[in-house]
Each structure stands twice: as C-alpha cells, then as structure tokens.
Amino acid sequence: MPVRNDTFGVVLAGGLARRMGGGDKPLRPLGGKPMLEHVLARLAPQVSGVALNANGDPARFAMLGLPVWPDTLPDHPGPLAGILAAMENSPAEWVVTVPGDSPFLPSDLVARLHAAREMARVPLACAASGGWAHPPVGLWRRDLAPALRAAVEAGERKIDRWTARIGVAEAEWPTEPLDPFFNANTPEELAEAEKLLRSGAVPP
C-alpha cells in the first residue's frame, strides 16, 4: 500500500498492563523480539512517521529511536489521554493510533480507515473485525484535539462515546486466517500470539 504522507502513526504504549502483571506490555518478547517491534514493522510503512505514547522514563524505549509523547493530562485517565497526546503532537493533519499489544495489524490499515471516513463523510474512523469495533485503532483529525481535550477534562473516558458525538466510520476486516486486531493482554494471549506466529497464519 502507498504511504500516506498526510498521516502520522502513534503506538499507544502508556497502559498500566494490570492483566499482564504490570510493566511495559509492548516490551514483552514475541517471536524473539519485543512485541512493540512487530507493531512498528506493520504500522511504519503506511505512515509518514511514528511516535510512541508512553508515560514514565522514556529511556526504556531508547533502542527504538522514536519520539515518546507522554499523556498531557494527569492521573492516567485512559486511552483517550493517549489519543489526545497523539493529536496534539502530530506533525501531520491526520494521526492513526494503534495499541502496543496488537502485533498482527493489517498492511492496509491506514488506507482503509481513510477510505471509510471519506465514504461516510465523517471526520473519524476506527477498525472493526468479527462484529466488534476497536476504538483505539483509529484515524483522527488533528484539529479536533481541542474538542477532545475539553471532553476528557469534563470527565469523558470512553472512546466510542466521544467518537459517536463527532462522527465515526468503521472499516471491517475479516477474522480468518486470524483477527488482525488480536490483543495480547494476558500471559495466555501472549502465548497464543507466539503459536500464531509459529503456525504461519500471520500474513506478511
């Protein structure tokens, strides 16, 4: 797929990873390298550049050589804070966010999100598969950052509730041979991701 030079990619790596036992979930090993490297390998070819949204000491991601943008709101108010940081820092008009624990992202993610929002004539788009929406896997227009900041500061915490007010399209992907938005949230799911890699089910 062609690179979208008007779109910047941000990996949301700022979660607390409680179900994984704490620590940096995207840095857990998968296929002999950090899970985050799988995410970046799939996202980076589709966008003009990539950054991480993460809190705490950015030095732990130094080996990746990427900008690290922390939340700009206190007390870890959830993924909307990471999306806000992505929108406020993006050098491009559009920003695509993906979770740091989704190692099998589709190679046409950015192109299809743009196509979905253009067809629906709305300013936002998110991915879906298996009849489920994946709100953190989203396409955001940078100039909506002030509206998102106001909503989060007023107490909004649910991505899909805010996007529904703004206008959001869904782009649906098949779940065979595997769900491209598989999340490795737990040790068991990380082991399942390892099996999927070894099985050859993961498309290039």
C-alpha positions in Angstrom: 0.0 0.0 0.0 1.3 3.6 -0.7 2.5 5.7 2.2 0.0 8.3 3.4 2.3 11.3 3.9 -0.6 13.3 5.4 -0.9 10.7 8.3 1.3 10.1 11.3 1.3 6.9 13.3 1.3 6.7 17.1 1.5 3.5 19.2 -0.4 3.7 22.4 2.0 2.1 24.9 1.0 4.0 28.0 -1.3 1.5 29.7 -0.7 0.1 33.1 -0.8 -3.6 31.9 -2.5 -4.9 35.0 -3.7 -8.1 33.3 -0.1 -8.8 32.2 1.2 -8.3 35.8 2.3 -4.7 35.3 5.3 -3.3 33.5 5.5 -2.4 29.8 3.4 -4.9 28.0 4.6 -3.9 24.5 8.2 -4.8 25.5 7.3 -8.4 26.3 9.1 -10.8 23.9 7.2 -12.3 21.0 9.0 -14.3 18.3 12.4 -13.4 19.7 11.8 -9.6 19.8 9.7 -7.1 21.7 6.0 -7.2 20.7 6.3 -3.5 20.0 8.7 -4.2 17.2 6.1 -6.3 15.5 3.6 -3.4 15.8 6.0 -0.9 14.4 7.0 -3.1 11.5 3.4 -3.2 10.4 2.5 0.4 11.0 5.6 2.3 9.9 5.5 1.5 6.2 2.0 3.0 6.0 2.6 6.5 7.5 4.9 9.5 7.3 6.5 8.8 10.7 5.8 7.1 14.0 5.9 8.0 17.7 5.1 6.3 21.0 2.6 7.4 23.6 4.0 6.3 26.9 4.4 7.7 30.4 7.4 7.4 32.8 11.0 7.3 31.8 11.3 7.4 28.0 14.8 5.9 28.2 13.3 2.4 28.3 12.3 2.8 24.6 15.6 4.4 23.5 16.6 1.4 21.4 13.8 2.2 19.0 15.0 5.7 18.3 11.4 7.1 18.2 9.8 10.2 19.9 8.0 9.4 23.1 5.0 11.5 23.9 3.5 11.2 27.4 -0.1 12.0 28.3 -0.7 15.7 28.8 -3.4 15.0 31.4 -2.7 13.8 35.0 -3.7 10.5 36.7 -3.8 8.2 33.7 -7.3 9.0 32.5 -7.2 6.1 30.0 -6.7 5.7 26.2 -8.4 8.9 25.3 -5.5 10.7 27.0 -3.0 8.9 24.8 -5.1 9.7 21.7 -5.1 13.4 22.8 -1.3 13.4 23.1 -1.1 11.9 19.7 -3.4 14.5 18.1 -1.7 17.4 19.9 1.8 16.4 18.9 1.2 15.1 15.4 3.1 16.9 12.7 0.6 15.7 10.1 -3.1 16.6 9.5 -4.1 13.0 10.4 -3.0 10.6 13.0 -3.5 6.9 13.3 -3.4 5.3 16.7 -2.8 1.6 17.4 -2.3 -0.3 20.7 1.1 -1.6 21.5 -0.2 -5.1 22.1 -1.6 -5.7 18.6 1.2 -7.4 16.7 -0.7 -8.5 13.6 -2.0 -5.2 12.2 -3.1 -5.3 8.6 -0.9 -3.7 5.9 -3.9 -1.8 4.5 -5.0 -0.3 7.9 -4.3 3.4 7.1 -5.7 3.3 3.6 -8.9 1.6 4.6 -9.5 3.9 7.5 -9.2 6.9 5.2 -11.5 5.2 2.7 -14.1 4.5 5.3 -14.3 8.1 6.6 -14.3 9.5 3.1 -17.1 7.3 2.1 -19.1 8.1 5.2 -18.2 11.8 5.1 -17.2 11.9 8.7 -14.0 13.1 10.4 -13.1 9.9 12.2 -12.7 6.2 11.5 -12.0 3.1 13.6 -11.2 -0.5 12.8 -13.6 -3.4 13.3 -13.5 -7.2 13.0 -15.7 -10.1 13.9 -18.6 -7.7 14.5 -16.6 -5.7 17.1 -15.3 -2.2 16.9 -11.8 -1.5 18.0 -11.9 2.2 19.0 -8.2 2.6 19.9 -7.3 1.6 16.3 -8.5 4.9 14.9 -7.9 7.7 12.5 -8.1 11.1 14.0 -8.1 14.6 12.5 -5.5 16.7 14.3 -7.7 19.9 14.5 -10.2 18.0 16.7 -7.7 18.0 19.6 -9.2 20.9 21.4 -12.7 19.3 21.4 -11.2 16.0 22.7 -9.3 17.8 25.4 -12.4 19.6 26.6 -14.3 16.3 26.7 -11.6 14.4 28.7 -11.2 17.3 31.1 -15.0 17.2 31.6 -14.8 13.6 32.6 -15.2 11.6 29.3 -13.3 8.3 29.4 -15.0 6.2 26.7 -13.5 6.5 23.2 -16.6 5.3 21.3 -19.0 7.6 23.2 -16.9 10.6 22.2 -16.4 9.5 18.6 -20.1 8.9 18.2 -20.7 12.5 19.0 -18.2 13.7 16.4 -18.9 11.2 13.6 -17.1 8.0 13.1 -17.0 5.4 10.3 -16.0 1.7 10.8 -13.7 -0.3 8.4 -14.3 -4.0 8.8 -11.6 -6.7 8.4 -12.1 -10.5 8.2 -11.0 -12.6 11.1 -9.7 -15.5 9.0 -7.0 -16.8 9.0 -6.6 -14.7 12.1 -8.0 -11.5 13.6 -5.6 -8.7 12.6 -6.5 -6.8 15.8 -5.7 -9.7 18.1 -4.6 -8.2 21.5 -2.0 -9.9 23.7 -3.4 -8.6 27.0 -2.6 -11.5 29.2 0.2 -14.0 29.5 -2.1 -16.6 27.9 -2.9 -14.4 25.0 0.8 -13.7 24.5 1.4 -17.4 24.4 -1.4 -17.7 21.8 0.3 -14.9 19.7 3.5 -17.0 19.8 1.6 -20.0 18.5 0.1 -18.0 15.7 3.5 -16.7 14.6 4.9 -20.2 14.5 1.9 -21.6 12.7 2.4 -19.4 9.6 -1.1 -18.0 9.9 0.2 -14.4 10.2 0.1 -12.7 6.7 3.2 -10.8 5.7 
